[in-house]
Amino acid sequence: MIPRELLATAEVPGGPPLRLIRHGADHMIMLERNELMSSRKSGSEKALAELAIDRLGKRPGLRLLIGGYGMGFTLRAALAALGRDAQVVVAELVPEIIDWARGPMAALTGDCLDDPRVEIRIGDVAAVIADGQKYDAILLDVDNGPDAVVRPDNDMLYTRPGLRKARAALNPGGILAIWSAGSDPVFANRLGKAEFTVEEVKLRARENGKGPIHYIWFGTRR
């Protein structure tokens, strides 16, 4: 049996610490006993970007906000799908996540953090959403879902006031895309009441169509 190796830990403001684990050739980021992300399960994180950009169409100069760098799957998928005139802001609360991306997971990261289209902001994505700038899409993957938050402060993102702030930060026809490890009909209903047209997509965690089922809600600003 291949042992798990603890590579690093990082404090989460207002929440339990994160642990970076290596398991053979794979990496995992753990929160207590929960696996937040794994290099073996990247399909739904990539789809978060690919499906959102597909729904936006081939508009020039698209501007995206990604909440949570994670292992960079969403960012790399976005860069692959976007034109050279696009801009991508990545809000990451935990600075060590970016350090890990440039350190133990550098082979996975590639050159995405140095892409001229990318701006990294260390801080709460909720604060970035509220700072008055506009986006064509906001992609949120900061929790395991609206009912499985990493820290209590993240609850606000999924409330009606939080959703309205996200809507205000979107250009007309913009998309709020939210990743979740499980279904949540109550939240989907709340998203609709926040003046979004809602689409729920169910897909497997892995690109080969295997693994656990994940969910993405796409809310288009009315």
C-alpha positions in Angstrom: 0.0 0.0 0.0 1.3 3.4 -0.9 1.5 5.6 2.2 0.2 9.1 2.4 2.8 11.8 3.0 2.0 15.1 4.7 3.8 17.8 2.8 2.5 21.0 4.4 -0.3 22.6 6.4 -2.0 26.0 6.1 -4.3 28.0 8.3 -7.7 29.0 7.0 -9.0 32.3 8.5 -12.0 31.3 10.6 -11.8 27.6 9.8 -9.7 24.4 10.4 -6.3 24.1 8.8 -5.7 22.6 5.4 -3.3 19.7 4.8 -1.4 19.0 1.5 -1.0 15.3 1.1 1.1 13.4 -1.4 -0.1 9.8 -2.3 2.2 8.3 -4.9 2.1 10.6 -7.9 -1.1 12.3 -6.8 -1.8 15.2 -4.4 -4.8 15.9 -2.2 -5.8 18.9 -0.2 -7.6 17.8 3.0 -9.8 19.7 5.5 -10.0 17.6 8.6 -11.1 14.2 7.2 -12.7 15.6 4.1 -10.9 15.6 0.7 -11.5 19.0 -0.7 -9.7 18.3 -4.0 -7.5 15.8 -5.6 -5.3 15.7 -8.7 -7.0 12.4 -9.5 -10.4 14.1 -9.8 -10.2 17.1 -12.0 -13.1 16.7 -14.5 -15.8 18.7 -12.8 -13.4 21.5 -11.8 -12.4 21.9 -15.5 -16.0 21.7 -16.5 -16.8 24.7 -14.2 -14.7 26.9 -16.6 -15.4 25.1 -19.9 -19.1 25.1 -19.6 -19.4 28.6 -18.3 -17.3 30.0 -21.2 -19.2 27.9 -23.7 -22.4 29.5 -22.4 -21.0 33.0 -22.8 -20.1 32.4 -26.4 -17.2 33.7 -28.3 -17.3 37.3 -27.0 -14.1 39.3 -27.2 -12.3 40.5 -24.1 -14.1 38.2 -21.6 -13.4 38.9 -17.9 -13.7 36.2 -15.3 -13.4 35.9 -11.6 -12.5 32.6 -10.1 -13.1 32.1 -6.4 -10.6 29.6 -5.1 -7.4 28.5 -6.9 -7.4 25.0 -5.5 -5.1 23.0 -7.7 -5.6 25.3 -10.6 -7.8 23.0 -12.8 -10.5 25.6 -13.3 -7.9 28.3 -14.1 -6.0 26.2 -16.6 -9.2 25.1 -18.3 -10.3 28.8 -18.5 -7.0 29.9 -20.0 -7.2 27.1 -22.6 -10.7 28.2 -23.7 -10.3 32.0 -23.6 -8.8 34.3 -26.2 -5.6 36.2 -25.7 -7.6 39.4 -24.9 -9.3 37.8 -21.9 -8.6 38.6 -18.2 -8.9 36.2 -15.3 -8.8 37.3 -11.7 -8.2 34.5 -9.2 -9.2 35.2 -5.5 -7.5 32.8 -3.1 -8.0 33.2 0.6 -5.1 31.1 1.7 -1.7 32.3 0.4 0.0 29.0 1.0 -2.2 27.5 -1.7 -0.3 29.6 -4.2 3.0 28.7 -2.6 2.1 25.0 -3.0 1.2 25.6 -6.6 4.7 27.0 -7.2 6.4 24.5 -5.0 5.3 20.9 -4.4 2.7 21.0 -7.2 4.8 23.0 -9.7 4.6 20.2 -12.3 0.8 20.3 -12.1 0.7 24.1 -12.2 2.8 24.7 -15.3 2.9 28.3 -16.3 -0.7 29.3 -15.6 0.2 31.6 -12.7 2.6 33.6 -14.9 0.1 33.9 -17.8 -0.2 37.7 -18.6 -4.0 37.3 -18.6 -4.0 36.2 -14.9 -4.2 38.4 -11.8 -3.9 36.7 -8.4 -5.6 38.4 -5.4 -4.9 37.0 -2.0 -8.1 37.5 0.0 -11.8 36.6 0.4 -13.6 36.3 -2.9 -16.7 37.9 -1.3 -14.6 41.1 -0.9 -13.5 41.0 -4.5 -17.1 40.5 -5.7 -18.1 43.6 -3.7 -15.3 45.9 -4.9 -17.2 47.4 -7.8 -15.5 45.7 -10.7 -17.6 43.9 -13.4 -17.2 40.4 -14.8 -18.7 38.3 -17.5 -18.5 35.2 -15.3 -17.9 34.5 -11.6 -16.8 30.9 -10.9 -17.0 29.7 -7.3 -15.3 26.6 -6.0 -14.4 27.6 -2.5 -16.5 25.0 -0.6 -17.9 21.5 -1.1 -21.2 23.1 -1.6 -23.6 25.7 -0.1 -24.3 23.3 2.8 -20.6 22.2 3.2 -18.6 25.3 3.7 -15.0 25.4 4.6 -15.5 28.2 7.1 -18.6 29.9 8.5 -18.0 33.2 6.8 -18.5 31.5 3.4 -22.2 31.0 4.2 -22.8 34.6 3.1 -21.9 33.7 -0.5 -24.9 31.5 -0.8 -27.5 33.7 0.9 -29.9 35.8 -1.1 -27.9 39.0 -0.2 -24.7 37.3 -1.2 -26.2 36.2 -4.5 -27.5 39.6 -5.2 -24.0 41.1 -4.7 -22.7 38.5 -7.2 -25.4 39.5 -9.7 -24.5 43.2 -9.3 -20.9 42.3 -10.2 -21.9 40.7 -13.4 -22.2 42.3 -16.8 -25.7 41.9 -18.5 -26.0 38.2 -19.5 -23.1 37.3 -17.2 -22.9 33.9 -15.5 -22.5 32.9 -11.8 -21.3 29.3 -11.8 -21.1 27.4 -8.5 -19.5 24.0 -7.9 -20.9 21.6 -5.4 -20.1 18.0 -4.2 -23.9 17.4 -3.8 -27.3 18.5 -5.0 -29.2 21.2 -3.1 -32.7 22.0 -4.5 -33.2 24.6 -1.8 -30.1 26.6 -2.9 -31.1 26.2 -6.6 -34.4 27.7 -5.8 -32.8 30.6 -3.9 -30.5 31.2 -6.9 -33.5 31.6 -9.1 -35.2 34.0 -6.6 -32.0 36.2 -6.8 -33.0 36.9 -10.4 -30.9 34.3 -12.2 -32.0 31.9 -14.8 -30.8 28.6 -13.3 -29.4 25.5 -15.0 -28.1 22.5 -12.9 -25.6 20.2 -14.5 -24.7 16.9 -13.0 -21.4 15.3 -14.0 -18.7 12.9 -12.8 -15.6 14.0 -10.9 -13.2 12.4 -13.3 -12.7 13.3 -17.0 -13.2 9.6 -17.9 -16.8 9.7 -16.7 -16.0 7.9 -13.4 -15.9 8.9 -9.8 -18.4 10.6 -7.6 -21.2 12.8 -9.0 -20.7 16.5 -8.7 -23.0 19.4 -9.5 -22.6 22.8 -11.1 -25.2 25.5 -11.0 -25.1 28.1 -13.8 -27.0 31.2 -13.0 -27.4 33.6 -15.9 -28.1 37.2 -14.9 -31.6 38.2 -16.2 
